[in-house]
Amino acid sequence: MTIDATLAARGSRYGSYDSCARISQALKAALQDSPNWPLLAADQKESLEMLALKLARILNGDPDFIDHWHDAIGYLRLIEQRLERKVEDEFPLLPDVSPACAVLMQICEGCEE
């Protein structure tokens, strides 16, 4: 497949590149203008920026193309997995205890009845 054929196929799925880029850049500018942007880790920033691109493709192209939605979930899941590992490292889990419950158990250990 030639580059031109690939671009034509993508255009039918994502809409016009210029329009998609405009939407994506506007979303990214809003993200970067938020108060917590400087506090985010590099992977969090990247996932949010990739999510902006996926949202732009949904808004500009075929909103029923399931890969847009699947990819968006994937970028958020990557951050969720890293944060779950962080919780597991900070609060070792008991068998069959969720990370959230483990955190609560650690907090409550110091509580008096």
C-alpha positions as CSV (number, residue, x, y, z in Angstrom):
1,M,0.0,0.0,0.0
2,T,1.4,3.4,-0.9
3,I,1.6,6.3,1.6
4,D,-1.2,8.1,-0.4
5,A,-3.4,5.1,-0.1
6,T,-2.7,4.9,3.6
7,L,-3.5,8.5,4.1
8,A,-6.7,8.2,2.2
9,A,-7.8,5.3,4.3
10,R,-6.9,7.1,7.5
11,G,-8.8,10.2,6.3
12,S,-12.0,8.3,5.9
13,R,-11.6,7.0,9.5
14,Y,-10.2,10.1,11.3
15,G,-11.5,13.0,9.2
16,S,-9.4,15.8,7.8
17,Y,-5.9,15.9,9.3
18,D,-6.1,19.7,9.6
19,S,-9.3,19.6,11.5
20,C,-8.2,16.8,13.7
21,A,-5.0,18.5,14.5
22,R,-6.8,21.7,15.4
23,I,-9.1,19.9,17.9
24,S,-6.3,17.9,19.3
25,Q,-4.1,20.9,19.9
26,A,-6.9,22.8,21.5
27,L,-7.5,19.9,23.9
28,K,-3.8,19.6,24.7
29,A,-3.6,23.4,25.4
30,A,-6.5,23.1,27.9
31,L,-4.7,20.2,29.6
32,Q,-1.4,22.1,29.8
33,D,-3.1,25.1,31.1
34,S,-4.6,23.2,34.1
35,P,-3.2,23.8,37.6
36,N,-2.1,20.2,38.1
37,W,-0.2,19.8,34.8
38,P,3.2,20.6,36.3
39,L,2.6,17.9,39.0
40,L,1.9,15.1,36.6
41,A,4.5,12.4,35.8
42,A,5.7,12.1,32.2
43,D,3.6,9.0,31.6
44,Q,0.5,10.8,32.9
45,K,1.1,13.7,30.6
46,E,1.7,11.5,27.7
47,S,-1.4,9.4,28.3
48,L,-3.6,12.5,28.6
49,E,-2.1,14.0,25.4
50,M,-2.7,10.7,23.6
51,L,-6.2,10.7,24.9
52,A,-6.7,14.2,23.5
53,L,-5.7,12.8,20.1
54,K,-8.1,9.9,20.4
55,L,-10.9,12.3,21.4
56,A,-10.1,14.5,18.5
57,R,-10.4,11.5,16.1
58,I,-13.7,10.6,17.7
59,L,-15.0,14.2,17.3
60,N,-13.6,14.7,13.8
61,G,-13.9,11.3,12.2
62,D,-15.9,8.1,12.6
63,P,-17.2,8.1,16.2
64,D,-18.3,4.5,15.9
65,F,-14.8,3.2,15.1
66,I,-14.3,1.0,18.2
67,D,-10.5,1.3,18.0
68,H,-10.7,5.0,19.0
69,W,-12.5,4.0,22.2
70,H,-10.3,0.9,22.8
71,D,-7.1,2.9,22.4
72,A,-8.4,5.7,24.7
73,I,-9.1,3.2,27.5
74,G,-5.7,1.6,26.9
75,Y,-3.8,4.9,27.7
76,L,-5.8,5.3,30.9
77,R,-5.3,1.7,31.8
78,L,-1.5,2.1,31.6
79,I,-1.5,4.8,34.2
80,E,-4.0,2.8,36.4
81,Q,-1.6,-0.2,36.2
82,R,1.4,1.9,37.3
83,L,-0.5,3.4,40.2
84,E,-1.7,-0.1,41.3
85,R,1.9,-1.3,41.3
86,K,2.8,1.8,43.4
87,V,0.1,1.0,45.9
88,E,1.2,-2.6,46.0
89,D,4.8,-1.6,46.7
90,E,3.8,0.9,49.4
91,F,1.1,-1.4,51.0
92,P,1.9,-5.1,50.6
93,L,-1.3,-7.0,49.9
94,L,-2.8,-9.8,51.8
95,P,-4.3,-12.6,49.7
96,D,-7.6,-11.6,48.1
97,V,-7.4,-7.9,49.3
98,S,-7.8,-5.2,46.7
99,P,-5.2,-2.3,46.7
100,A,-7.8,0.1,47.9
101,C,-8.7,-2.1,50.9
102,A,-5.0,-2.6,51.7
103,V,-4.6,1.2,51.9
104,L,-7.6,1.5,54.2
105,M,-6.3,-1.4,56.4
106,Q,-2.9,0.3,56.7
107,I,-4.6,3.6,57.7
108,C,-6.9,2.0,60.2
109,E,-4.0,0.0,61.9
110,G,-3.2,3.2,63.9
111,C,-6.9,3.9,64.8
112,E,-8.1,3.2,68.3
113,E,-11.5,1.6,68.8
